[in-house]
């Protein structure tokens, strides 16, 4: 049925309904007494005229108007009429409120109300208006303002609309029948309280037989069991919502629901092969990848996560397998080094299974799989292999050159069995102490050894294949030098021994010890005794304590420092090893004055100088001599600078005339007192008595001149020789030298050479007396 025809029928029905006796869409009448025109006395006015109040004569009913009017004329709503209207045109009707003057218009004379435009209930369902009747001429209100409502009757002009388009939903695969997927909702803008215009019914247009929809609630459910995501994952379902309770002529709307089956772990993993074959070189480093195995799982996400493990192997611990979480592959890794010569093939048995299992699908079978792996090891040319990881050799320090001390051995384990050449890495033996036989690996001595200098030698021996020199291996060789008794013992310290003048016989004055750089296996054992050449006239004796120490004892009572202030005791120290080594060590004993308790009070200064080295006094004396020498040099420089000044008249030929003006006439040849020719030639020899006595000279006076110094070779520092002699004595006299060397000094700034020659012989060394005798000392200029 056409919508326009339907609207016209509804309008006619509404007009008929409004004109029925039971409805008040008649004229709005106004009466003047009682219910119908009666009046009531309410009082009097100022003139005494009784006042009457007229009661309202409006009879109101609601007006109804159909929406979506499609006629060409304005739609008639109703008529307003007042009892005061006598039909003479004196009454004017006024309409105010919602849409007055725009949507609704009233005929001021007749009170007819019309709708000027097409109305939509969904935009506005009712209008509240106010009506009033006034006198056209006086504009006075004949009736009070009254309210009435115009309601818009609904027609089915809106189709249902879904809240979303499209809908997205997920449901687990393999779900049971009736599993809820999603609920769709459609709304109708028509009036739900009037008829069935807004009553919506849902139905499925596309998606059978997989899904169904509840016609009242719009809940979509699964309609088939065992829907497998691996077979079909996405479904498009079209849902229709129809008003008028789904009857013919109702309006409808549709929406699309995109349903995706989510994955569940309903598929076990499967290896792509039953047997995997890999080949690796024997030089492969531990931790390297041997190969990759792959298993496939039709599931996705965490349901496809797998774990690989080795369940059987003929090389335990040699290989391991791990899962690459990004690709779900099994990575076989080498854990131990391979050796082709020992084993050239390995067999593994692998298993793979899912990590996340669903108990619901345990009945579908075990979710694991197994496969075999064969790994073949390929031969690689490897460096030679030494029989030992390191070698320790021993050699005595007195071993002769070319003595063999040991041998190393290496071999090529490859199939080629290449010969081996041995060399020493000279970076580990910079002194070339050892060498090795290139063919048999014998290590021998090239140079003399000294254990006390170096007890261990660490060298590196290299083994190289003849057929492939690039294949080199190294082994450390530790050579220990064994001790040989080749060093004599000596005093353990530099002893400073003294004896008191009042010492008694057999009194101990010193305890001595010995040291030996050798290291005998049984330990040191030293023997002490007085040297045989001094045993007969010895003033002291040596007592061996048998514990590597000895006492120095006096042999007589009393010693006199004036007779002899220093004694030298020769002590022979022998070791107990083989061959026996011994040495004679001299112990210097000073004679000192002591108190009763034996504490030293004073020793002879000469004895102090007998000790080896320089004493503090000698060092101070040397420092003073150096200071004196520096002062002499400064003085020489000052004198040299003074000599550089030239005199006024250098020689006799350099004669300057001195002119003296007297302003008088000369006396002629007979005047012998006027001048002196010697004075002119030698102005420095002017004498007062030779000046002119008869005439006083004016302001010009001859310049005074100093006599020129005579050029003489003078020894300005005659004391240099004694000072140098003293310095020479201090420097070499206290040092214990037997004869001081001859030295000469040359000072070019003086224009002369100063030579000091001093021979300083020392007295008998064993007596310890240092006497200086300058046999020849001279200064030559």
Secondary structure, DSSP 4 states (H G I P E B T S, - for coil): --HHHHHHHHHHHHHHHHTSTTS--S-----SSTTTT-EEEEEE-TTSPEEEEEPP------EEEESS---SSPEEEEE---TT--SSS-EEEEEEETTBTTTEEE-TTT-EEEE-S---TTT-SEEEEEEEEEETTT--BSS--EEEEEEEEP-S----EES-SSEEEEEETTPPTT-EEEE--EE--S-TTSTTTT--EEEEEE-TTTEEE-TTT-EEEE-SS---TTT--EEEEEEEEESGGG-TT--EEEEEEEEEEEP-S-S--EES-SEEEEEEETTPPTT-EEEEEEEE-SS-GGGG-EEEEEEEESSTTTEEEEEETTTTEEEEEE-S---TTT--EEEEEEEEEESS--GGGGGG--SEEEEEEEEEEEP-----EESSSEEEEEEETTPPTT-EEEE--EE--STT---EEEEE-GGG-TT--EEE-TTT-EEEE-S---TTT-SEEEEEEEEEESS-TT-EEEEEEEEEEEP------EESS---EEEETTPPTT-EEEEEEEE-S---TT---EEEEE-HHHHTT-SEEEEE-SSSEEEEEE-SS---TTT-SEEEEEEEEEESSSS--EEEEEEEEEEEEE-TT--EEEE-HHHHHTSSS--HHHHHHHHHHHHHHHHHHHHHHHHHHHHTSPPS--STT----------S----TT--SS--HHHHH-GGG--GGGS-SSS---S--PPP-PPPPP-----S-TTHHHHHHHHHHHHHHTTT-SBPPP--EEEGGGTEEE------B---TTTT-------------
